[in-house]
């Protein structure tokens, strides 16, 4: 059919670009389109196809709004929290939705003050690696070097993964959540996260109740945002120890090996 179209008739590719709002037509072709019912119908067919695809596929892999609300309230299973936490690292739409949900929930007194108390002393605990990306394991390789990773420290869950910037530098991304229903929705916002070279004396010989050794300075430091995101950029290859300075505890994560290869 397209073989018999007018010489100024837009091509299929041009009409698809119009349907997806990604392109414009040259002036002569635009004028032809405005007066040609055949090309107008072709464009309408592409727009209809695009609308049907969006209705069936758009955000089809995203968690439902209900599950995002339960995620913000800590009402999901460990597996559910882990899956959504990993999804938020790669989906800006859901990450923005979580921010809005938490802002809205913050207007309600969901967990009244007085129902719980924090410990006076900061406790130091070591996180356990519980989930990591499935990958082939060779005899000469250690399986704990794979990414992404999921850590747990009591009621806190931390997802970590690596990403490469446009300039080739490595970024370390994370998101922390809690299954504790008495924690406020933005409980981690503004808290400090530090990266030390391993082995770091900041964690050597420590145990619960001991103070952090401040003789060693962190190589990198950042703060947790309102969604629970953690972001380090331009991380050189090497072995690291991460320390999260939370309100009532310091969470230590050892064995972070970053290999640029």
Secondary structure, DSSP 8 states (H G I E B T S, - for coil): -GGGS-TTS--HHHHHHHHTT-----HHHHHHHHH-HHHHHHHHHHHHHHHHHHHHHTTTTS--HHHHHHHHHT-S-HHHHHHHHHHHHH-HHHHHHHHHHHHHHTTS-SS-TTS----SS-EEEE-EEEEE------TTS-GGG-SSEEEEETTEEEEEEEEE-TTS-EEEEEEEEE--TTS-TTTTTT-EEEEEESS-TTTTT--TT----TTS--SEEEE--TT-EEEE-S--SEEEEEEEE-SSEEEEEEEEEE---
